[in-house]
C-alpha cells in the first residue's frame, strides 16, 4: 500500500467511528446527548436529522466510490465540526475536540483520491 493510502485510512477510520458512535447516540436519544442538547437550546427534532446524516456521511467516507457523495460528506462534516466549535465557544466549553477532529478530517480529505485507487 502506498503511504498516502495508509494516511487516508489512518485519518478516515477514526472519523467514521466517531460519526457512527455519535449518530447511534443521537438516534437512540442517549441521556448525555439529550442533556447536552437541552443545555445549548437546540431543538430535539434536529437530533434525529443529525443522527441519520452522520451515519450516511460515515458510510460515504468509508466507501468512497462515488465522488460527489463523498465530497458532500466532507462538506457536511466540515460544517458540523465548525458548528460544534462555534457552539462550544459560545457556551464557554472547550472547542479543542471538534477542532482536532476537523484537522483529522482535513488530512482524510487531502488523501481521499488515494482511497479510490
SEKOLBA-748752 format. One line per 5 residues: their letters; for each residue x negated, y negated, z of C-alpha. Coordinates in Angstrom, 1 decimal. Layout:
<rs>
a> X Y Z ~ ...
</rs>
This chain:
<rs>
xxxxx> 0.0 0.0 0.0 ~ -1.2 -3.5 -0.7 ~ -1.9 -5.9 2.1 ~ 0.9 -8.2 1.0 ~ 3.4 -5.4 1.1
xxxxx> 2.4 -4.4 4.6 ~ 2.6 -8.1 5.7 ~ 6.1 -8.3 4.3 ~ 7.3 -5.2 6.2 ~ 5.5 -6.2 9.4
xxxxx> 7.3 -9.6 9.3 ~ 10.7 -8.3 8.0 ~ 11.3 -5.3 10.2 ~ 11.4 -7.3 13.5 ~ 13.7 -9.9 11.8
xxxxx> 16.1 -7.2 10.6 ~ 16.0 -5.5 14.0 ~ 16.7 -8.8 15.8 ~ 19.6 -9.7 13.4 ~ 21.1 -6.2 13.7
xxxxx> 21.0 -6.3 17.5 ~ 22.3 -9.8 17.5 ~ 25.1 -9.0 15.1 ~ 26.2 -6.0 17.1 ~ 26.2 -8.1 20.3
xxxxx> 28.3 -10.8 18.6 ~ 30.8 -8.3 17.2 ~ 31.1 -6.4 20.5 ~ 31.5 -9.7 22.3 ~ 28.9 -8.8 24.9
xxxxx> 29.3 -10.8 28.1 ~ 26.0 -12.6 27.8 ~ 26.8 -13.7 24.3 ~ 30.2 -14.9 25.3 ~ 28.8 -16.7 28.3
xxxxx> 26.3 -18.5 26.1 ~ 28.9 -19.4 23.5 ~ 31.1 -20.8 26.2 ~ 28.2 -22.8 27.7 ~ 27.5 -24.6 24.4
xxxxx> 31.1 -25.0 23.4 ~ 31.1 -23.0 20.2 ~ 34.5 -21.6 19.1 ~ 34.9 -17.9 19.8 ~ 36.2 -17.1 16.3
xxxxx> 32.9 -18.2 14.8 ~ 31.1 -15.4 16.7 ~ 32.7 -12.7 14.5 ~ 31.7 -14.5 11.3 ~ 28.1 -14.9 12.5
xxxxx> 28.0 -11.2 13.6 ~ 29.0 -10.0 10.1 ~ 26.7 -12.5 8.4 ~ 23.7 -11.3 10.5 ~ 24.4 -7.7 9.7
xxxxx> 24.7 -8.3 6.0 ~ 21.7 -10.6 5.9 ~ 19.6 -7.9 7.7 ~ 20.7 -5.4 5.1 ~ 19.8 -7.8 2.3
xxxxx> 16.2 -8.2 3.7 ~ 15.8 -4.5 4.4 ~ 16.9 -3.6 0.9 ~ 15.5 -6.5 -1.2 ~ 16.7 -5.1 -4.6
xxxxx> 19.0 -7.9 -5.5 ~ 17.0 -11.1 -5.8 ~ 19.9 -13.6 -5.4 ~ 21.4 -11.8 -2.4 ~ 18.0 -11.7 -0.7
xxxxx> 17.5 -15.4 -1.4 ~ 20.9 -16.2 0.2 ~ 20.0 -14.1 3.2 ~ 16.7 -16.0 3.7 ~ 18.6 -19.3 3.3
xxxxx> 21.3 -18.2 5.8 ~ 18.8 -17.1 8.4 ~ 16.8 -20.3 7.9 ~ 19.9 -22.4 8.7 ~ 20.8 -20.0 11.6
xxxxx> 17.4 -20.5 13.2 ~ 17.3 -24.2 12.6 ~ 20.7 -24.5 14.1 ~ 19.6 -22.4 17.0 ~ 16.6 -24.6 17.6
xxxxx> 18.8 -27.7 17.5 ~ 21.3 -26.2 19.9 ~ 18.6 -25.2 22.3 ~ 17.0 -28.6 22.1 ~ 20.4 -30.4 22.6
xxxxx> 21.3 -28.3 25.6 ~ 17.9 -28.6 27.2 ~ 16.9 -25.0 26.9 ~ 13.7 -23.6 25.2 ~ 13.7 -23.5 21.4
xxxxx> 10.5 -21.6 21.2 ~ 12.1 -18.2 20.4 ~ 14.1 -19.5 17.3 ~ 11.0 -21.4 16.2 ~ 8.9 -18.3 16.4
xxxxx> 11.4 -16.2 14.6 ~ 11.6 -18.9 11.9 ~ 7.8 -18.7 11.4 ~ 8.0 -14.9 11.1 ~ 10.9 -15.3 8.6
xxxxx> 8.7 -17.7 6.6 ~ 6.0 -15.0 6.4 ~ 8.5 -12.5 5.3 ~ 9.7 -14.9 2.6 ~ 6.2 -15.6 1.4
xxxxx> 5.6 -11.9 0.7 ~ 9.1 -10.9 -0.4 ~ 8.2 -10.4 -4.0 ~ 5.7 -7.7 -3.0 ~ 8.6 -5.6 -1.4
xx> 10.4 -5.4 -4.7 ~ 7.4 -3.6 -6.1
</rs>
